[in-house]
Amino acid sequence: MLDSMAHRGPDDRGVQVLADGELLLGHLRLSILDLSPLGHQPMATADRRAWIVFNGEIYNFREIRAELTSLGWVFRSDSDTEVILAAFRQWNLNAVDRFRGMFAFALWDDFKRMLYLCRDRFGVKPLYFSVRHGVLAFASESKALNYAGYTDKVTDPVSVAEFVQYGYVSAPRSIFSDVKTVQPGCIYMFDERLQCKQKVFWSAAQLFDGDGAQSLRTELAGLPDGPLIDRIEDSLSEAFKYRMVADVPVGLFLSGGIDSSLVAALLARRCGVELNTFTIGYGDSEFDETAFAREVAQTLGAKHTELSVSPQAAVDLAAEIPDIADEPIGDSSLVPTLMVSRLARQHVKVALSADGADELFGGYARYAYCGEFVSRSGLLKGLYYLSGEILDRLPPSLIMRAYAMARGGGSRFAAIDDKLRKFIRLSRARGTFEAYDAAISEWPSPGSAALVREPPIGCIGARSAFEAVRGTGPHDQFMHYDMTRYLPSDLLVKVDRASMYVSLEAREPFLDHDAARLAAALPARWKVHGRLNKYVLRRILARYFPPQLFDRPKQGFSAPVGEWLRGPLRPLLLDELSPARVRETGLLDPHAVAQALDGFLAPRPRVAPAAAWILLQLQQWAVRWLNSPVAQHTSSRAFELRA
C-alpha cells in the first residue's frame, strides 16, 4: 500500500504495529512543517495512548498550541501533527471544531480501543476505506486498497451511472461497491468489532439554513457597500495568509481569471508576500489565458513562470491518466492541472489553487441563466423553450457566426457549443431541480442510462442533495449542491491527484470555513448581479486592477479537449471505445457507445467533447484497474485494523 502511494510522501516513511498486532498504521511524509525527524509519523502522544497518521495542514496550529501550552501541555516539535494529538486528548472529538485547515487522519485511542477516521469540512484531502472479511483497510488513494487486495474490484452500478452523467462519483460511494469514501465534515468511529458510528462535525447546509445563517444574513444586508466589501476582503485576506504557513517555498497557480488573480493581489498587496506564480497556455486556442496571467503577475511584481502546451503533450499525458486516476476522473482539466503542477514542482513544494470561489460566490455562468429560467413563468418561460427549440434546429456554423456578431469581437466563452447544448436541455425542464440538472449533466439522465451496460437499481441521490437546503432561493440551492457534490467529488479529487502525483501539496485558500460563512450569507446581488457573476470579488479586484482586465467569460485551466479528441487523440479515442474494447470491460453498452462516438465525430456534432471525454476516461480506467491482476499482499501493508 505504501509503495503504491510513494509519490504522496517521498521524504519519509513509517510503519507502526499496535493493538497486539491487530492494527498497522503506515505513513508517507511530504515534509512541509518542521522538516526535522521530530515530524515523523505515525506519531504518538508521550504516554502512547493516542497514535495518528495525518495528511494535510492545520493552518492555525500555533494558536491552538499556545492554548494547549497554557493548559499544561508540552511539545517537542513544531509540527501540527503533534498539536492534533494533544488537542484530541484535551477536547476529545470536539477538537476538530478548532482546526482551520485541510485534513484527513486516522487516530487510534488505545484506552478506548477506538479508531477514528476524519476528513476536513470541504473534502480537500481524500480518505477511502473498505470493510471486508473482518478487516478494515483505509488509505488516501483507492489504488492502495486495490493493490493490497482489499477490494473485489466489482463496480457499483449507481456510481458508474453517476460518473457517465456528471463525470464524478460522490461520497460516500466510490466506483467500487466495497470501497467507501469518508464524507467531508465527518468522523467515522470504529470499535474493535468494526462497528461504525458516524459523527457529523460540520455541514455545508449550516452555511445556508438555520438561525446562525439567518442572523449573519441580516447583519450583512444592513451594511453599506463599502464596509461590506471591506469585511469580505478582510476575511479573505486572513484566509489566504493562513495558507502561506509553511517551512518550504509556496507558489500559486495563476490562470489570469478572477479567483487566482484575487488570491495573488491580496497576498502581494495586503500581506506583503513575494509571489511565485505558474500558468500554462495553449498557443492560439480559445482556451489560452496566458496573456492575462502574465499581466496580473507583472502588475504585482511576481516571479512568473509559464508553459505553452502542445497537442502532442496532451497525447503523451493521456497514457499516464489511468495510473494517476485510480478512480475515473471525467474532468478534462486534469491534464492542464497535472502540467501546471509539474511546472510548479520544479520551483516550490506547495502551491495555492483557487478552487471553491465559484461555489461560494456564485461564479458559474449557469447560476445566472438557470436562475433566470426558474424565476420566469408563463409566456416568459415559453420564450426560453422556443429559443431552445430554434437553437436545436439551426446549423452550428450559423449559431457561431451569430454569436461572434453578438459579442462584437470581444472575448468568447470557451466551448460555447457545449453550453448551448445544456441551455437547450434546460429550456425543456419543468422544475427547478430538473433545470439545474440539465445545466450540469454532461449526459442527460435518459442518455446516460442507455450508455451503461448494467442500469442502476439505487438512486444517485442528486435530487435529495439539491433539496437538502432552502436558503434564500434557487441560487443558494445551486451553490450548496455544487459545494457538496461537484467540488469535493470532481475539482478537489482532480487537484489532489494531479498535485500529489508530482509530490506537490496543493492548498485551497478560498475553502476556509470562517470565510465561507460570510460568503454564503451575502445578499444574492453581491454574487450574481444581473449577468455578472462573483460580483463582490470583482468589486474587490477593482481596488487592485482595472476592471476591464476581467471583463471576459470564465475559463480557468480548461482544456481544448474537443480539438484533442478530433485531432491527436483521435486514434486513442477510436481504439478505446471500439465495440470489442468496450465489450471486454463490460461497463458500457457497445452499441450505445458506438452511436455516441458517431455523434461526436459527425460533421455536425450531436455529442459534446466533455461527454465523449467522460466515456474515454471510464473505459481507460476500466482497462487499467479492472482487467489488471490483483497485487499480492506484502509485508508493507498499511492502514489496517483486524477484527
N, C-alpha and C positions, 0 to 999 in steps of 0.2 A: 504493500500500500504506500509506504513512504517512497519507494523507488518511482512509482507511477506519478507522484506529485513533486518530484525533486525540484522542478522549476519554481515552485512556490516558495522555497526556502533554501537557497544554496549555501547560506552562511553557517548553519549549524544544524545538527540533527540529534535528537534524544529519544530514548525509549525508557519507560518505567513500568515495572511489573508490580501490581498492587493486589490487595484483597486476596491474599493467599494464592496468587497465581491466576485468579479469575478475571482480573482487569489488566489490560495492557493499554497504556497511553503512549502515543508517538507524536513527535512534533518536528516540523521543518521550519527553520527560522530565517526570515529575511530581516536582518538587523536594521532597525530604524531608530529606536530609542535605547539608550545605554548599550553601546556596541560591545561592552565587555562581556566576559563569561558569566557575569552575575545575572545576565538576562536569559540564561539557558532555560529551556523548557524540555519536558514537564517540570513545573515549578511547584514547590510546596511551602506551606507556612512553616515557621520554625518548629512547631510541635508536630508537624507532618500529619495534622488532622485533615487538611484540605489540600488537594492537588488540582492543577489546572493545565490544560493545553488551550492556547488562546491565539486567535487570528484577528488582527485589526489594530485599532488605536483608540485609547481613551484620551481625548484631547485635553480634558480638564483634570488629568490625573494629579497634577501638582497641587491644585486646590483641595482635592479630596485627601491627598496625602497629608497636607498641612492640618486638616481637620482631624484625621486619624492620629497624627502625632500628638495633637493636644489631648487626645483620649488615652495616650499611653503606648501607642504602637511604635515600634522601632523598625526602621527599614535599612536594608543592606545595599540595595541597588537604586538606580534612578530609572527603574522600569515601571511602566504602567501595569504590567502583569502582576507584580507584587502588590500593587495597590488594589487590584481586583480581589485578590485573595484576602487581604486584610479587611476590605470593605464587606466582603461576604461574611467573614467571621464576626464583624461588628454589627451589621444590619441585616444579616441573612439575605433572603431573596430581594428584599426591598432595596438592596444596594444598587441594583440596575437602574433604579429611578434617578440616581445621581449621575450616571455615566452619560457623558456628552461625546459621542463618537460613533465609530463603526466597529462591530464586533461579532464574532461567533466563537463561542468557547464551550468546552466540556469541563465541568468542575465536579470532582469527587469529594463527597463528605464522608470521611472514614468513620466518624462517630455515628452518623445516621444511616450509613451504608446506602447512600443515595447518589445517583449520578444525574447531573443537571446538564441539559443541552440548551444553550441560549443563543438567540440571534437578535441583532440590533433592530431598531424600530422600523427602518425603511427597507431592510434586507440588502444592505450594501455587501455584506460578507455572506458567502454561501455556507450551508450546512445540510448534509444529506445523511440519512440513516436507514437501516433495514433491521428487521427482527425476524430471523428465520432459524428454525430448528434449535431454539433455545439459545441463540446468540444475537446480541445487539452489536452492530458494527456501524461506525459513523465516520465521516470524512468531509473535507472541504470540497472534494470533487467526486462525482459518482464513479469516475473511472477507477478510483481506489477500491470501491466495493466490487466493481466489475472484475478487475484483475484478480482480486483475492477470492473470488467465488462466492461473495455474499449477495448475489442476485441470481435468479434463474434466467435472467435476460428475456423475460416474457413481457412484451409491451402492454401497456394499459390502453385499451381501445378508446376510452374517453380522452386520454392525453394525446393520442395520435390524431383524433378528430379535432381537438382544440388546436394542436400545432398547425394542421393544414389550414384551418380557418384564420388563425391570428398570427401564427409564426412563433408561438411560445407555448410553454406548459406552465400553468400557475400552481403555486403552493396550495395545499400540502402534497399534491401529486407530483410525480416525476414521470419521465417517459416509461420507466419500468413499473410494473404493477406492484412489485415487492420492495421498492425503494421510495421513501417519502422525503419531503423537503420540510425542514423546520420552518414554520411560518414566521415572518417578521414580527417583532414585538412580543415574542413568546418564549417561555421556558418550558421545556419538556422534562418531567421528573420521573426517573426510572428507579424502582427499588430492585432488590436482588432477585426477585421473581420476574423481573422485566415488566411489571405492571406499570403503566404510564399514566400520569396525570399532567394536564396542561394548564399553565398559568399565563394569562394574557396581561403583560405589564404595560402595554401601550397599544393603542389602536388609532389608525388614521381617522376613523369615524368621529373620534372625540374632537378633532380639529373643526368639524362642521356642525355637529349636533351637541346638545346639552347646555346646561346653564353657563358653564365657563366659556364656551364658544359664543353664546349669545351675548354675554356680558362684554367680552372683548370686541365683538362686532359693533355693539352700541357705542363703546368708547371710541373706536376708530372712526366711526361715522360722524362723530361730533367734532373731529379735529379739522381745522382749516388745512388747505392744501399743503402749505409749506411745512408746518410741523408734522403732518402725516408722512410726507416724503422723507423728512429728516429722521423720523422714527424707524422707517423701513431701512433707510441707508445705514443708520447706526447698528441696527440688528444684524444686517448682512455683513457689515464690516467686522463685527465681533466674531460672527460665524466663520468668515473667511480667514481671519487672523488665526483662529484656533487651528485651522487645517495646515498651518505652516509650522506647527510644533514638530520638530524632528532634529536628529543629530546627524543628518545627511542632507545633501542638496535636494531642493524641491523645485520642480518645474510646473508648467501649465500648458495643457492642450489648448491652443488658441485657434478657433475656427474663423474668427472675424465677425461672428454674429453677436447678438445682444448679450447672451448669457456669459460666454467666456470673456468677452470684452469688459463686462461689468466686473467680473472677478479680478481681471487684470488691473482695471482702473482703481478699484477700491484698495487693492493690495499695494499698488505703487504709490497712489496719491494720498490715501488715508493712513496707510500703515507703514509707508516708507520702505517697502520691500523691493529689492533689486531682482527683477524677474528674469527667468529663463523660459522662453515661450517656444512652442513647437507646433507646426502645422504642415499639412500635406495638401496637394492640389492635383488637378487632372488636366493640365495644359489648357486648351481652349474649350473644354467641356463646359456645359451649362452648370455643372456641379462645382466648378472651381471658384474658391473664395480667397485664394492666397493673397491677392492684392489688398483686400480689406484687412486681413490679418496682419499683413506687413505694415499697413498704415497705422493700425492700432499699436503695434509693437514699437514703431518708430516714435509715435507721439508720446509714449510712456517711457521711452528710453530703455526698452527691454533688450536683452540679448536674444535675438530671434534666429531660429533655425527652421528652414522649410525644405520640403522634399516634393518633387513632382513625380507622380506615379504614372508609369506607362501601362498600357493594356497588357503587355507581356508580364509585368509584375503581378497583375491580378491572376493570370493563368498559373504562374509559378506558385502563388499563395493558395490557390484553390485546392491543391493537393494536400496542403497542411491542415485545412479546416477540419476534416473529420477527427484528426488527432487532438486538435485544440478543443473542439466541441464534443466532449464526451456525452453530452446530451444535445439533441439537434437545436441549432440556433438559426432562426429564419431571418434575422436582421442582416441585410447585406452590408451594413456599415461595420460589421465585424471586421471586414477586410481593411478599410482605412484605419479603424481603431487599432488593429494589430500593427499596421505600418507606422502610425504615429507613436505607438508605444515603443517599438523597436528604435525609432529615431530618438525618442526622449531618453531611452535607457543607455544610450551611448554617452549621455552627459549627466544624468541625475538618477536617483534611486526612488524618488517619489514624484508623482505628477498629479496635478489637480485636474479634474474633469467636471464640466458644468452641467451634469445631468440633474434633473429634478426641477429646474426652474420652470419648465413648461407646465408640469403638473401642478406646481404651487401658484404660479402667477398667470395661468391662462394662455400659454404660449402657442398652442397648436391652432392652425387656421380652422380646423374643424369645430373648435369651440364657438367661433363666431358664426359660421354658416349653418351649423347644426342647431345652435341656439336660436338663430333667426327662424329657421324652419319650424321648430317645435312651438315657437311662440305665435306663429301665424294660425289663422283659422279661415274656414270658408273659402272665399274666392282667392285670397292671397295664397293659401296653401295649394289651391288648384293651379295657380300660376307656376309654382315650383314643379308640380307634376308635369305640366305642359312643357316647361323648359327642359326637364329631364328627358321627356319623350322626343323632343326635337333634337337634342344633342345626341341621343342614341341612334338617330337615323341619318345624321349628317356625316359626310366623309371626314375622317380625322384631319386630312390636309386642309380642308376648308375651315374647320374649327381652329386649327393652329394659325392660319392666316388671320382670321377674325380676332383671335386672342392677341396676336402680335400688333395688330392695328389698335386694339383697345388699350394696350399698355404703352403705346406711343414710343416704343423703343427702349423703355425702361427695363429694369431687372425683371426677370420672369421666374415663376415657380419652377423649380426642377421637377421633372416627371409630371408635368401638368396633365398629361393624358390619364395617368393613374388617378389623380384627384377628380377628374371629370367622371371617370367610371364610378367612383364612390358617390359622387354627387347624384348621378343618375339613379343609383340604388337607393340613396337616401330619399330622393323625391317621391319614391313609391311607398315609403314607410307609413304606417298607420298610427304608431305610438312613439313616445319619447325614447324608450329603450331600443325599439326596432330601428329608429332613425340613427341613433348613435352607433348601434351595432353595424349598420350598413356603412357608416363612415370609417370604421376601424378594421373591418374584416377584409383580409386580402382575398379570401374566397368566401362568397356568401354561404350561409349555412346549408341551403339545399345542395349547392355545388360541392361543398367540402364533404358532405355525407356521401355523395356519389363517388368521390375520389378514393375513399378509404375502403379497403377490402373487407374489414370487419366493422360494421356500423356499431357505434357505442350504445350500450343499454342505459348507462347512467347519464346524468346531466352535467354539462360542462360547468355550470354554475355562474355563467356570465350575468344573467338577469338578476339573480339574488345579490351578486356583488354590486350591481348597478343600483339596486333599490335599497341597499344597506344604509344609506343616508338620505336625509331630506334636504338639509342645508337651507339655502335661500332660493333654491330653484335648480333648473337643469344644469347650469354651468357648474355648480358645486358637485352635482352627481357625476358629470363628465370627469372632473378633475379627481374626485375621490376614486372613481373606477380606475383611471389610469395610474393613480398613485399606488393602488393595491394590487394591480394585475400587470399592466404593461411595464411600469417602471421596475419592479423587482424581478419580474419573470423574463423580461427581454433586455432592457437597457443595461441594468446592473449586471446581469449574467454576462452579457457581451463584453462589457468593460472589464469585469473581473477576469474572464478567461483570456482576453487579449493581453492585458497588462501583466498578469501573473505568469503567463506563458513565457514572457521575457524577463521575469523576476523584477518587475516594476510594481510598486504599490501605487494604486490609483485612489485618490480621495475625492469625495463629492462635497464641495463647500456649501452648496445650496441645501443639502439634506441635513439640516440642523433642526432638531425638534422644537427648539425655542423660536427660531426664525420662522419655522413652518406655522406655528400658532398665529403669528401676525399675518402671514401671507393668506392663510385660509380665511381669516376674519375680515380681510379687506373688503370694502364695498365693491360690488361687481364691476362698476365703471372703472375702477383702478386696475382691473385685469383685462377685460375685453371692453374697449372703448370704441364703439362703432365697429369698424373693421380693423382697428389697431389692437394687436394682442400685447400682453405684458406691458400695459400702459405705464404702470408705476416704475418699472425698470427702465423704460425709455426716458421717463422724466428724470430719473437719477443719472442716467448716462449723459443726458443733455448738459449736465453740470461739468462734464469732462471732455466731451467730443461734440462736434457739430451734428445736429440731429439727422441731416441728410445722409450721413455715413451709414446709418442703419435703416434707412427708408427703403427696404427691399424685403422680399419674402425670405422666410426662414429656410436654411439649408443644413447647417451643422456639418457633420462629417459624412453626409450622404454620399453614396457611390453611384456611378453611372452603370448600374447593373444591367440595364437593357442593352446598352452598347456592348458590354462584355459578353452577354449571353448570345447575342446575334453575331458577334464578331469572334474574338479569340477563344471564348469559352464554348462556342457552338459545338465543336466535336465532343467535348466532355458532356454537355447537356444531352446530346443525341445518344451518346453511349450509355450514360447512367439511367436515362429514362426510356431506354428501349424496352419493348414488351418482355423480352427474355430476362433482362436485368430486374425489372420491376417484379416479375413473377417469382424470381429467385428469392427476393427478400420477403415478399408476402405481405407488406404493409399497405400497398396501394393497389387499386384496380388497374390492370394493364390497359384495358380498352379506354377507360375514362382518362388516364394519363396521356395516352396517345392522342385523344381528342384535344386535351388541354395543350399539348405540345404543338399540334397543328394550329390551334387558335393563337398561340403566342408567336409562331413563326410566319403566320399568314401576312400577305401584303397589307391587309387592313386588320391589324391585330385585335383579337377579341379577349385576350388574356394579358394582364398587366405583368411587367417584368418582375415585380415583387412576388406575385403569385407563382410564377414559374420558378423563381429562386427558391421559394419555400419547398416546392416538390423536389428540386435538385438536392437541397440540403438534407431533407428527410431521407432520401434514397442513399445519398453518400454516407450519412450516419449509419443507416441500417447495414450497408455493405461492410462498414468498418467494425461496428460494435455488435451486430447480431450474428454475423457469419464467421467471426474470428473465434479460435478456440479459447475456452476459459483458462486463464492462467492458474497454475497450481499454487496452493498455499505455500508460503515461505516463512522462515523464522522472523522476517521483518514485519509481520502483521502489526497494524496499529489500530488504535481507537476501537477496542473490542471489549465487551463485557459478557462473560459467560454466565448463564443461569445455573 
